[in-house]
Amino acid sequence: MADSDRAFKDAVYEQIARVGRAVAHPRRLELIDLLCQGPMTVEQLARKSAMSVGSTSQHLQHLKEARLVRGERHGTYVVYRLHNDQTCALFHTLRALAEQYYADMRCVTETFLADHQALEPVDAATLKERSEKDAVVILDVRPPEEYDAGHWPGALSIPLETLADRLADLPRDRTIVAYCRGPYCVLAMHAVNELRRAGFHAERLSEGVSDWRARGWPIVRSR
């Protein structure tokens, strides 16, 4: 191989490696997962990821330098969003590979679900069929800004922290299916447990908005 050929290959793979280095941190992957829900401020991302604003900003800077996210100033706030849908697709690919290859991930997930007495979730295809028959009430328990950025058609917005005060708004003669950000988001799990304790028949949806968007299913935006 000629020196110029080798230099070309090295240069190309170095650019690809920039993406790998940017996502080679669990907290940055969590931030990407959150941004798959929609644009958020640094403060919102810090609160939802249980990080300090300073740490969140540092991780976002790494993602920004790799052009995976971009920031836009709105008054005194900086709002971050994914650079494009390919960033979310990258996260989904990494998640799927981890689920397929790593027994540790399955073990951690199964142990957590068992400890929280979480039953087998409903998949999106089944929910789609049942919702078309008007057989369920679909409940989005994410924060309002995530619901506004995109939600399942016809879903009610009742954030988890307000659920206890909104139980009277829900029918008791239909199944309540709660969803949040995806298979590893715990908001829907806690919502289902709270609904069952209150006497509702409730189930958890295994997927989230970014999964449905990747399938090309319609997503409703409130803004």
Summary of the structure (lengths in Angstrom):
residues: 223
radius of gyration: 19.7
end to end distance: 54.8
largest distance: 73.8
contacts: 639
relative contact order: 0.12
helix: 56%
strand: 15%
